[in-house]
Amino acid sequence: MPAMLITEADLLPMADYAKVRVERRRAMTELKKNRRLEVGPFATFYFECRETMLHQVHEMLLIEKGGPAQIADELAAYNPLIPRGHELVATVMFEIDDPMRRARVLATLGGVERTAFVRVGTHRVTGMPEDDQERSRDDGKASAVQFIRFAFDETAIAAFRADAGDVVVGFGHANYGHMAVMSEAVREALSRDFD
């Protein structure tokens, strides 16, 4: 069954969230261990789910202190990143500590978000970037943060669940043609995102 969207009723009052924040962050760190995959030297795929998005909404509300007026915007921003039962959804971050190097690398990666894929055995699922805004500029510079959806058909889902070959995640970009094999622990965790 697809994950349900987050509603205002799911949110703790900020005073209550602040009391359990340390415990929640610890639990989220544990959950995310098997929902991430490094691809190449700079990119990390963080595969989202309802729990990660609920955590993110709470964090944004606590940090930005926008009160009830902020809730609708946060739900509109994060609900689309919850997998709907036939897909995986990833926040992809190009993590380069040095600002000058980061700018140089990202300047060569325009359109990288349109080349992301997940391959399961013989099934190739091409990623679709979220269309909330353009993630590559006209000058060819890519954003350091990308949101990418991978829509699986029933055959690809069955292959993913049945251990039918390695799961490979990667990019087909001319300047970032890196791939990585998904570990069994990550594959098992992500298989729960499907119906």
N, C-alpha and C positions, 0 to 999 in steps of 0.2 A: 504494500500500500504506500503511495507517495507520502512524503513528509508533509505535515500540515504547515500552513503559513503561520508566522508569529503574529499574534494580535496583542493589543494593549493589555488584555486580560492575563497574558503570559508574563508580563513584566512585574518585577518586584518594585516597590517604592524604593527610591534611591537610598534612603536611610537604612532600609533592611538589606539592600544589596551591599552597601558598604560594610555591613557586619559580616557578611559571608564571602566577601570578595577574595580574600586570600585563599580560602578553601576552594572556591570556584575556579580561580586561576590555576591552582595546582591540578585540579581535576581536568581542566581544559588542556594543560600542558601534556598530561598523560594521554588524553584522547587524541591530540594532534600528532603524537609520536608516530602513529600508524596511519596518518592521513597526509603525509608529506613525502615528496620525492625530489631529490636534487637531480637536475638535468644539465650536464655541462658545468663549466666553471662558475657560472653566475646565476642561473635560473633555478628557482625552487617552486614546485607546484604544491600548493596547500589546498587539498581537496576539501571543500566545504560540505556542511550538513546543517540540519536544523539547530543542533546544539552549538556549533561554532558561530552561527549567525545570531542566535539568542544571546550568547556571550558578548558578541561584538556590539549588539544593540545596547545591552546594559553598560558596557564600557564607554561607548560614545555618550550616552545620557549622563553618566557619572562625571566624565572628564569635561564635557562641554557645558554642563549645567544649564541646558536650555529649557528644562522643565517640560510640562505637558505639551507645550507648543512644538517641541522638537520631535516628539514621538512619531508623528505621521511621516516626517521626512526620513527618519532612521528606518522605519518599517518599509517605506518605499525603496530605500537604497539597498537593504539587506535581504528582504524576502525573495527578490529575483535570483539570489544566489543559492537558494535551497534546492537541491536536486528534486525532481518531480517523479522519480520512480523508474525512469528509462534513460537516465543520464548521469554523468559525473560533471560537477562544476568545480573549477579550480580558480583560485586567486594565484596568479603567477607573478613572482617577484624577482626582478633582476637585482641581486644584492651585491653591490660593489661599494666598499667602504670609502675609497678615495673619491671625492667629488669630481676632480678633474678627469680621472680615469673613467668614472661612471658616465660623465657627459660624452667623452670620446666614444665609448662603447655603444651607448644608446643611440648616438648619432648615426651608427652604421646598421641599426636594427629595425628601421622602419618597416612596418608590415609583418613583423615576426609573429604577431598574434594570429595572423591568418594562415600560418604554416604549422601550427601546433597539431599534433595527432596522438591518438592512442591506438596501438596495434595489438590485437589479441589473436595470436596464431595467424591465420590468413585474413582476418577481418581488420580493416583500417577505418577508424572513426576520426574524421576531420573535425577539429575544434572550430567553434563559431564564437568570435568575441562578442561580449555584451555590447549592445548598440546604444547604451545610454550616453556615450560620448566617443569621439574619435580618439583612439589610443596611439596613433602614429600621426605626427604632424606632417604638413605639406613639405617641410624641409627634410623629411626622412628620419627624424628623431622619434624613437619609440618611447613610450612611457615606461617607467620603472615598475609599474604595477599594471597588470592585465587581468581581466576577468574573462574566462573562457569556458564555454559549455560544450560538452561532448555528448551528442545524442546517439544512443545505441539502439540498434534494432534488436528484435527478439533473439536472432541467431547469435549476434555479438554478445548479448547478455548471457546467453547459455554458455558460450565459449569462455567468457570471463569467469563464470561460476564453476565451470567444469574442469578448470586447469587445462584447457585445450591449447597448450602452447604458452610461451612467455607473454607477459603483458609488457609492451615497450611503449614508453612515453617519450616524445621528442618534438623537434622542430625540423622543418625542411627549408629553413631560411639559408640563403647563400652565405651569410656571415655568421650563422649560428646553427649549424647542422648537427646538433648534439642529440643523443638519445640515452635513455637509461632503462634498465629492466626493473620492473616493480618487484619488490620483495613479496614473499608469500604473506607476511603479516599485513602489509599495506593492501594487498589484493583481497585478503579476507575481510578487512575492515570496510573497504570500499564496496564489496559485493553486497553489503547491507543497504547501500543506497538505491539499489534496484528493487522494483516491486517484488 
